[in-house]
Amino acid sequence: MALTIRLQRHGAIHSPMYRMVVTEKSYKRDGRFVEILGNYNPQAKGKDTEFDIKLDRVDYWTGVGAQMSETAKSIVKRVRKAAEAKA
């Protein structure tokens, strides 16, 4: 069972929202998943936040062998950089 961390697309036609999930590599993009790790809203406005990712769970899943997609890896990198800037 090869696990991967990737994005699922949700939202309307011209306003996408994404969930970061842990899923088996062979499942469809918007299919079954093991766990939701957070949300990514690329068109966040007002009080909406662009990222809501649980970094501790991302670390756990990568620690047990889950591979991240390129997009998920870049989003996690941006979230970590924003968290460091706040602290």
MOPAC internal coordinates of N, CA, C and O (Angstrom, degrees):
PM7 1SCF
backbone

  N    0.0000 0     0.00 0     0.00 0    0    0    0
  C    1.4585 1     0.00 0     0.00 0    1    0    0
  C    1.5291 1   108.74 1     0.00 0    2    1    0
  O    1.2310 1   120.49 1   -70.78 1    3    2    1
  N    1.3128 1   116.68 1   109.22 1    3    2    1
  C    1.4698 1   122.47 1   179.54 1    5    3    2
  C    1.5194 1   109.36 1   -95.91 1    6    5    3
  O    1.2310 1   120.65 1   -65.76 1    7    6    5
  N    1.3222 1   116.37 1   114.24 1    7    6    5
  C    1.4591 1   121.00 1  -179.76 1    9    7    6
  C    1.5190 1   110.24 1   -92.58 1   10    9    7
  O    1.2310 1   121.32 1   -32.65 1   11   10    9
  N    1.3154 1   115.09 1   147.35 1   11   10    9
  C    1.4567 1   121.11 1   177.44 1   13   11   10
  C    1.5252 1   109.70 1  -138.46 1   14   13   11
  O    1.2310 1   120.88 1   -30.10 1   15   14   13
  N    1.3135 1   115.93 1   149.90 1   15   14   13
  C    1.4629 1   122.53 1   174.97 1   17   15   14
  C    1.5133 1   106.22 1  -104.88 1   18   17   15
  O    1.2310 1   120.63 1   -60.73 1   19   18   17
  N    1.3229 1   116.39 1   119.27 1   19   18   17
  C    1.4583 1   121.10 1  -177.37 1   21   19   18
  C    1.5115 1   110.73 1  -149.07 1   22   21   19
  O    1.2310 1   120.61 1    -0.82 1   23   22   21
  N    1.3448 1   116.44 1   179.18 1   23   22   21
  C    1.4539 1   122.16 1  -177.06 1   25   23   22
  C    1.5189 1   111.18 1  -100.86 1   26   25   23
  O    1.2310 1   121.02 1   -37.32 1   27   26   25
  N    1.3424 1   115.65 1   142.68 1   27   26   25
  C    1.4600 1   122.76 1   170.01 1   29   27   26
  C    1.5122 1   107.22 1  -109.64 1   30   29   27
  O    1.2310 1   120.26 1   -44.60 1   31   30   29
  N    1.3306 1   117.12 1   135.40 1   31   30   29
  C    1.4624 1   120.61 1  -178.55 1   33   31   30
  C    1.5222 1   110.19 1   -88.76 1   34   33   31
  O    1.2310 1   121.09 1   -46.52 1   35   34   33
  N    1.3273 1   115.53 1   133.48 1   35   34   33
  C    1.4625 1   123.32 1   175.30 1   37   35   34
  C    1.5210 1   107.30 1  -136.82 1   38   37   35
  O    1.2310 1   120.20 1    -5.12 1   39   38   37
  N    1.3046 1   117.23 1   174.88 1   39   38   37
  C    1.4601 1   120.76 1   177.66 1   41   39   38
  C    1.5119 1   111.92 1   100.88 1   42   41   39
  O    1.2310 1   121.09 1     2.94 1   43   42   41
  N    1.3174 1   115.53 1  -177.06 1   43   42   41
  C    1.4581 1   122.34 1  -177.60 1   45   43   42
  C    1.5306 1   110.99 1   -83.04 1   46   45   43
  O    1.2310 1   121.06 1    -0.34 1   47   46   45
  N    1.3133 1   115.58 1   179.66 1   47   46   45
  C    1.4605 1   121.34 1  -174.28 1   49   47   46
  C    1.5313 1   112.62 1   -58.31 1   50   49   47
  O    1.2310 1   119.54 1   128.80 1   51   50   49
  N    1.3144 1   118.49 1   -51.20 1   51   50   49
  C    1.4656 1   120.15 1  -177.50 1   53   51   50
  C    1.5255 1   113.50 1  -106.50 1   54   53   51
  O    1.2310 1   120.05 1  -164.00 1   55   54   53
  N    1.3079 1   117.51 1    16.00 1   55   54   53
  C    1.4618 1   120.34 1   175.29 1   57   55   54
  C    1.5287 1   109.39 1  -138.82 1   58   57   55
  O    1.2310 1   120.44 1  -100.74 1   59   58   57
  N    1.3193 1   116.77 1    79.26 1   59   58   57
  C    1.4607 1   120.19 1  -176.40 1   61   59   58
  C    1.5219 1   112.49 1   -74.95 1   62   61   59
  O    1.2310 1   121.50 1   -29.75 1   63   62   61
  N    1.3112 1   114.74 1   150.25 1   63   62   61
  C    1.4542 1   123.82 1   169.05 1   65   63   62
  C    1.5162 1   105.34 1  -133.94 1   66   65   63
  O    1.2310 1   120.41 1   -30.38 1   67   66   65
  N    1.3066 1   116.82 1   149.62 1   67   66   65
  C    1.4513 1   120.03 1  -176.33 1   69   67   66
  C    1.5147 1   110.76 1  -127.80 1   70   69   67
  O    1.2310 1   120.79 1   -32.79 1   71   70   69
  N    1.3343 1   116.10 1   147.21 1   71   70   69
  C    1.4499 1   122.80 1   171.07 1   73   71   70
  C    1.5127 1   107.44 1  -108.56 1   74   73   71
  O    1.2310 1   120.35 1   -43.17 1   75   74   73
  N    1.3134 1   116.93 1   136.83 1   75   74   73
  C    1.4518 1   120.25 1   172.36 1   77   75   74
  C    1.5197 1   106.69 1   -92.70 1   78   77   75
  O    1.2310 1   120.43 1   -57.60 1   79   78   77
  N    1.3283 1   116.78 1   122.40 1   79   78   77
  C    1.4552 1   121.78 1  -174.76 1   81   79   78
  C    1.5196 1   110.90 1  -130.81 1   82   81   79
  O    1.2310 1   121.67 1   -20.58 1   83   82   81
  N    1.3380 1   114.41 1   159.42 1   83   82   81
  C    1.4553 1   122.11 1   169.43 1   85   83   82
  C    1.5174 1   105.80 1  -101.23 1   86   85   83
  O    1.2310 1   120.42 1   -53.49 1   87   86   85
  N    1.3227 1   116.80 1   126.51 1   87   86   85
  C    1.4535 1   120.93 1  -177.50 1   89   87   86
  C    1.5169 1   109.66 1  -146.63 1   90   89   87
  O    1.2310 1   120.97 1   -15.48 1   91   90   89
  N    1.3201 1   115.74 1   164.52 1   91   90   89
  C    1.4581 1   119.57 1   174.31 1   93   91   90
  C    1.5224 1   108.22 1   -75.14 1   94   93   91
  O    1.2310 1   120.32 1   -37.27 1   95   94   93
  N    1.2963 1   116.99 1   142.73 1   95   94   93
  C    1.4549 1   121.81 1  -173.40 1   97   95   94
  C    1.5268 1   113.34 1   -59.88 1   98   97   95
  O    1.2310 1   119.98 1   150.30 1   99   98   97
  N    1.3266 1   117.63 1   -29.70 1   99   98   97
  C    1.4631 1   120.82 1  -175.60 1  101   99   98
  C    1.5320 1   113.34 1   -82.56 1  102  101   99
  O    1.2310 1   119.42 1   169.95 1  103  102  101
  N    1.3248 1   118.71 1   -10.05 1  103  102  101
  C    1.4649 1   121.20 1  -179.68 1  105  103  102
  C    1.5253 1   110.98 1   -74.10 1  106  105  103
  O    1.2310 1   120.86 1   -22.81 1  107  106  105
  N    1.3214 1   115.96 1   157.19 1  107  106  105
  C    1.4612 1   121.52 1   177.60 1  109  107  106
  C    1.5239 1   110.41 1   -64.77 1  110  109  107
  O    1.2310 1   120.65 1   -18.74 1  111  110  109
  N    1.3382 1   116.36 1   161.26 1  111  110  109
  C    1.4666 1   121.42 1  -177.22 1  113  111  110
  C    1.5294 1   112.14 1   -55.94 1  114  113  111
  O    1.2310 1   120.01 1   132.63 1  115  114  113
  N    1.3183 1   117.58 1   -47.37 1  115  114  113
  C    1.4650 1   121.22 1  -178.58 1  117  115  114
  C    1.5190 1   111.74 1  -103.47 1  118  117  115
  O    1.2310 1   119.81 1  -157.52 1  119  118  117
  N    1.3128 1   117.96 1    22.48 1  119  118  117
  C    1.4580 1   122.44 1  -177.01 1  121  119  118
  C    1.5106 1   113.06 1   -87.08 1  122  121  119
  O    1.2310 1   121.55 1    31.07 1  123  122  121
  N    1.3283 1   114.63 1  -148.93 1  123  122  121
  C    1.4664 1   121.34 1  -176.96 1  125  123  122
  C    1.5233 1   111.46 1   -64.28 1  126  125  123
  O    1.2310 1   121.50 1   -23.74 1  127  126  125
  N    1.3328 1   114.73 1   156.26 1  127  126  125
  C    1.4605 1   120.44 1   178.42 1  129  127  126
  C    1.5097 1   109.27 1  -146.76 1  130  129  127
  O    1.2310 1   120.71 1   -16.14 1  131  130  129
  N    1.3109 1   116.24 1   163.86 1  131  130  129
  C    1.4573 1   122.53 1   179.52 1  133  131  130
  C    1.5252 1   110.39 1   -90.22 1  134  133  131
  O    1.2310 1   120.69 1   133.64 1  135  134  133
  N    1.3379 1   116.29 1   -46.36 1  135  134  133
  C    1.4660 1   121.08 1  -176.90 1  137  135  134
  C    1.5232 1   110.45 1  -153.98 1  138  137  135
  O    1.2310 1   120.60 1   -35.39 1  139  138  137
  N    1.3240 1   116.45 1   144.61 1  139  138  137
  C    1.4647 1   122.07 1   173.31 1  141  139  138
  C    1.5271 1   107.72 1   -89.78 1  142  141  139
  O    1.2310 1   120.68 1   -53.71 1  143  142  141
  N    1.3207 1   116.30 1   126.29 1  143  142  141
  C    1.4602 1   121.37 1  -179.09 1  145  143  142
  C    1.5132 1   113.43 1   -98.68 1  146  145  143
  O    1.2310 1   120.10 1   165.10 1  147  146  145
  N    1.3250 1   117.41 1   -14.90 1  147  146  145
  C    1.4520 1   119.47 1   178.93 1  149  147  146
  C    1.5065 1   112.22 1   158.15 1  150  149  147
  O    1.2310 1   121.30 1     8.94 1  151  150  149
  N    1.3342 1   115.12 1  -171.06 1  151  150  149
  C    1.4629 1   122.51 1  -177.85 1  153  151  150
  C    1.5166 1   110.41 1  -127.46 1  154  153  151
  O    1.2310 1   121.53 1   -27.15 1  155  154  153
  N    1.3297 1   114.67 1   152.85 1  155  154  153
  C    1.4608 1   122.17 1   176.36 1  157  155  154
  C    1.5200 1   107.08 1  -135.67 1  158  157  155
  O    1.2310 1   120.89 1   -57.92 1  159  158  157
  N    1.3349 1   115.91 1   122.08 1  159  158  157
  C    1.4584 1   121.91 1   179.99 1  161  159  158
  C    1.5273 1   107.73 1  -118.90 1  162  161  159
  O    1.2310 1   119.85 1   -80.61 1  163  162  161
  N    1.3508 1   117.89 1    99.39 1  163  162  161
  C    1.4637 1   119.52 1  -176.02 1  165  163  162
  C    1.5173 1   114.34 1   -69.82 1  166  165  163
  O    1.2310 1   119.77 1   163.84 1  167  166  165
  N    1.3389 1   118.05 1   -16.16 1  167  166  165
  C    1.4591 1   121.41 1  -179.56 1  169  167  166
  C    1.5274 1   111.31 1  -114.14 1  170  169  167
  O    1.2310 1   120.21 1  -139.37 1  171  170  169
  N    1.3170 1   117.20 1    40.63 1  171  170  169
  C    1.4588 1   121.51 1  -178.04 1  173  171  170
  C    1.5273 1   110.89 1   -65.47 1  174  173  171
  O    1.2310 1   121.10 1   -45.65 1  175  174  173
  N    1.3279 1   115.50 1   134.35 1  175  174  173
  C    1.4650 1   121.30 1   179.12 1  177  175  174
  C    1.5252 1   108.83 1  -134.30 1  178  177  175
  O    1.2310 1   120.85 1   -29.69 1  179  178  177
  N    1.3047 1   115.97 1   150.31 1  179  178  177
  C    1.4563 1   120.48 1   176.03 1  181  179  178
  C    1.5195 1   112.14 1    65.73 1  182  181  179
  O    1.2310 1   121.00 1    53.02 1  183  182  181
  N    1.3338 1   115.69 1  -126.98 1  183  182  181
  C    1.4554 1   120.76 1  -176.86 1  185  183  182
  C    1.5269 1   113.19 1   -83.71 1  186  185  183
  O    1.2310 1   119.89 1   172.84 1  187  186  185
  N    1.3217 1   117.81 1    -7.16 1  187  186  185
  C    1.4570 1   120.88 1   177.68 1  189  187  186
  C    1.5210 1   109.89 1   -65.22 1  190  189  187
  O    1.2310 1   120.86 1   -35.69 1  191  190  189
  N    1.3231 1   115.96 1   144.31 1  191  190  189
  C    1.4532 1   120.02 1   176.16 1  193  191  190
  C    1.5211 1   109.54 1   -99.75 1  194  193  191
  O    1.2310 1   121.20 1   -34.10 1  195  194  193
  N    1.3174 1   115.31 1   145.90 1  195  194  193
  C    1.4547 1   119.50 1  -178.96 1  197  195  194
  C    1.5277 1   111.22 1   -73.76 1  198  197  195
  O    1.2310 1   120.58 1   140.71 1  199  198  197
  N    1.3423 1   116.49 1   -39.29 1  199  198  197
  C    1.4555 1   121.29 1  -177.88 1  201  199  198
  C    1.5169 1   110.88 1  -123.03 1  202  201  199
  O    1.2310 1   120.80 1   -36.61 1  203  202  201
  N    1.3096 1   116.08 1   143.39 1  203  202  201
  C    1.4656 1   122.95 1   170.81 1  205  203  202
  C    1.5241 1   106.47 1  -146.30 1  206  205  203
  O    1.2310 1   120.93 1  -103.55 1  207  206  205
  N    1.3276 1   115.83 1    76.45 1  207  206  205
  C    1.4613 1   122.52 1  -172.80 1  209  207  206
  C    1.5246 1   109.15 1  -113.36 1  210  209  207
  O    1.2310 1   120.27 1   -44.46 1  211  210  209
  N    1.3361 1   117.09 1   135.54 1  211  210  209
  C    1.4608 1   122.73 1   176.73 1  213  211  210
  C    1.5290 1   108.33 1   -88.14 1  214  213  211
  O    1.2310 1   120.64 1   -83.11 1  215  214  213
  N    1.3183 1   116.39 1    96.89 1  215  214  213
  C    1.4557 1   121.02 1  -175.32 1  217  215  214
  C    1.5225 1   112.90 1   -66.88 1  218  217  215
  O    1.2310 1   120.00 1   148.70 1  219  218  217
  N    1.3395 1   117.60 1   -31.30 1  219  218  217
  C    1.4596 1   119.26 1   178.96 1  221  219  218
  C    1.5288 1   111.13 1   -65.62 1  222  221  219
  O    1.2310 1   120.09 1   143.77 1  223  222  221
  N    1.3252 1   117.43 1   -36.23 1  223  222  221
  C    1.4660 1   120.65 1   178.01 1  225  223  222
  C    1.5259 1   110.98 1   -74.21 1  226  225  223
  O    1.2310 1   120.04 1   146.20 1  227  226  225
  N    1.3331 1   117.53 1   -33.80 1  227  226  225
  C    1.4632 1   120.39 1   175.54 1  229  227  226
  C    1.5216 1   108.82 1   -62.36 1  230  229  227
  O    1.2310 1   120.34 1   135.60 1  231  230  229
  N    1.3316 1   116.96 1   -44.40 1  231  230  229
  C    1.4666 1   121.00 1   178.82 1  233  231  230
  C    1.5248 1   111.22 1   -62.31 1  234  233  231
  O    1.2310 1   120.48 1   140.30 1  235  234  233
  N    1.3345 1   116.69 1   -39.70 1  235  234  233
  C    1.4645 1   120.30 1   178.89 1  237  235  234
  C    1.5298 1   110.64 1   -61.61 1  238  237  235
  O    1.2310 1   120.34 1   129.50 1  239  238  237
  N    1.3303 1   116.96 1   -50.50 1  239  238  237
  C    1.4641 1   120.29 1  -176.20 1  241  239  238
  C    1.5230 1   112.11 1   -67.26 1  242  241  239
  O    1.2310 1   119.85 1   143.24 1  243  242  241
  N    1.3139 1   117.89 1   -36.76 1  243  242  241
  C    1.4664 1   118.41 1   176.15 1  245  243  242
  C    1.5285 1   110.06 1   -69.36 1  246  245  243
  O    1.2310 1   120.50 1   150.25 1  247  246  245
  N    1.3316 1   116.64 1   -29.75 1  247  246  245
  C    1.4624 1   120.72 1   177.67 1  249  247  246
  C    1.5152 1   113.15 1   -68.40 1  250  249  247
  O    1.2310 1   119.96 1   150.08 1  251  250  249
  N    1.3268 1   117.67 1   -29.92 1  251  250  249
  C    1.4648 1   120.38 1   179.30 1  253  251  250
  C    1.5209 1   111.86 1   -94.25 1  254  253  251
  O    1.2310 1   119.93 1  -173.22 1  255  254  253
  N    1.3420 1   117.75 1     6.78 1  255  254  253
  C    1.4495 1   120.10 1   170.56 1  257  255  254
  C    1.5125 1   117.30 1   111.55 1  258  257  255
  O    1.2310 1   119.04 1  -175.68 1  259  258  257
  N    1.3213 1   119.44 1     4.32 1  259  258  257
  C    1.4659 1   120.34 1   178.79 1  261  259  258
  C    1.5279 1   109.50 1   -72.27 1  262  261  259
  O    1.2310 1   120.76 1   -41.32 1  263  262  261
  N    1.3246 1   116.16 1   138.68 1  263  262  261
  C    1.4563 1   122.34 1   178.21 1  265  263  262
  C    1.5277 1   109.34 1   -97.21 1  266  265  263
  O    1.2310 1   120.17 1   -38.50 1  267  266  265
  N    1.3246 1   117.28 1   141.50 1  267  266  265
  C    1.4650 1   120.85 1   179.26 1  269  267  266
  C    1.5195 1   110.14 1   -97.20 1  270  269  267
  O    1.2310 1   121.04 1   -36.19 1  271  270  269
  N    1.3319 1   115.61 1   143.81 1  271  270  269
  C    1.4596 1   119.92 1   172.15 1  273  271  270
  C    1.5261 1   107.79 1   -71.38 1  274  273  271
  O    1.2310 1   120.58 1   -15.27 1  275  274  273
  N    1.3120 1   116.50 1   164.73 1  275  274  273
  C    1.4693 1   120.80 1  -178.67 1  277  275  274
  C    1.5318 1   110.92 1   -61.79 1  278  277  275
  O    1.2310 1   120.19 1   138.27 1  279  278  277
  N    1.3203 1   117.24 1   -41.73 1  279  278  277
  C    1.4647 1   121.03 1  -179.46 1  281  279  278
  C    1.5165 1   110.75 1   -66.15 1  282  281  279
  O    1.2310 1   120.28 1   134.87 1  283  282  281
  N    1.3281 1   117.07 1   -45.13 1  283  282  281
  C    1.4649 1   120.79 1   178.91 1  285  283  282
  C    1.5206 1   110.67 1   -61.98 1  286  285  283
  O    1.2310 1   120.50 1   141.53 1  287  286  285
  N    1.3246 1   116.66 1   -38.47 1  287  286  285
  C    1.4679 1   120.98 1   179.68 1  289  287  286
  C    1.5218 1   110.98 1   -63.57 1  290  289  287
  O    1.2310 1   120.47 1   137.92 1  291  290  289
  N    1.3374 1   116.70 1   -42.08 1  291  290  289
  C    1.4660 1   119.40 1  -179.37 1  293  291  290
  C    1.5285 1   111.25 1   -69.54 1  294  293  291
  O    1.2310 1   119.88 1   144.44 1  295  294  293
  N    1.3372 1   117.83 1   -35.56 1  295  294  293
  C    1.4652 1   120.84 1   178.62 1  297  295  294
  C    1.5238 1   110.08 1   -67.45 1  298  297  295
  O    1.2310 1   119.82 1   135.88 1  299  298  297
  N    1.3202 1   117.96 1   -44.12 1  299  298  297
  C    1.4660 1   121.38 1   178.95 1  301  299  298
  C    1.5248 1   109.86 1   -62.08 1  302  301  299
  O    1.2310 1   120.26 1   141.43 1  303  302  301
  N    1.3211 1   117.12 1   -38.57 1  303  302  301
  C    1.4675 1   120.93 1   177.55 1  305  303  302
  C    1.5249 1   110.91 1   -61.84 1  306  305  303
  O    1.2310 1   120.28 1   137.41 1  307  306  305
  N    1.3501 1   117.07 1   -42.59 1  307  306  305
  C    1.4653 1   120.90 1   178.85 1  309  307  306
  C    1.5261 1   111.48 1   -66.67 1  310  309  307
  O    1.2310 1   120.24 1   142.03 1  311  310  309
  N    1.3398 1   117.14 1   -37.97 1  311  310  309
  C    1.4689 1   120.79 1   179.21 1  313  311  310
  C    1.5196 1   110.22 1   -66.73 1  314  313  311
  O    1.2310 1   120.25 1   137.33 1  315  314  313
  N    1.3205 1   117.13 1   -42.67 1  315  314  313
  C    1.4745 1   120.19 1   178.05 1  317  315  314
  C    1.5244 1   111.35 1   -62.50 1  318  317  315
  O    1.2310 1   120.25 1   139.34 1  319  318  317
  N    1.3319 1   117.12 1   -40.66 1  319  318  317
  C    1.4603 1   121.20 1   179.85 1  321  319  318
  C    1.5394 1   110.11 1   -64.71 1  322  321  319
  O    1.2310 1   120.19 1   139.44 1  323  322  321
  N    1.3410 1   117.24 1   -40.56 1  323  322  321
  C    1.4700 1   121.30 1   178.33 1  325  323  322
  C    1.5284 1   111.00 1   -66.86 1  326  325  323
  O    1.2310 1   120.37 1   142.88 1  327  326  325
  N    1.3368 1   116.89 1   -37.12 1  327  326  325
  C    1.4714 1   121.03 1   178.96 1  329  327  326
  C    1.5165 1   110.83 1   -66.94 1  330  329  327
  O    1.2310 1   120.07 1   141.32 1  331  330  329
  N    1.3355 1   117.46 1   -38.68 1  331  330  329
  C    1.4580 1   120.75 1   177.53 1  333  331  330
  C    1.5168 1   111.77 1   -66.75 1  334  333  331
  O    1.2310 1   120.84 1   144.06 1  335  334  333
  N    1.3256 1   115.99 1   -35.94 1  335  334  333
  C    1.4648 1   119.64 1  -179.84 1  337  335  334
  C    1.5331 1   111.22 1   -67.88 1  338  337  335
  O    1.2310 1   120.50 1   146.13 1  339  338  337
  N    1.3281 1   116.64 1   -33.87 1  339  338  337
  C    1.4728 1   120.46 1   178.29 1  341  339  338
  C    1.5118 1   112.02 1   -70.72 1  342  341  339
  O    1.2310 1   120.55 1   143.01 1  343  342  341
  N    1.3162 1   116.55 1   -36.99 1  343  342  341
  C    1.4829 1   121.02 1  -175.71 1  345  343  342
  C    1.4934 1   113.31 1   -80.07 1  346  345  343
  O    1.2310 1   120.10 1   180.00 1  347  346  345

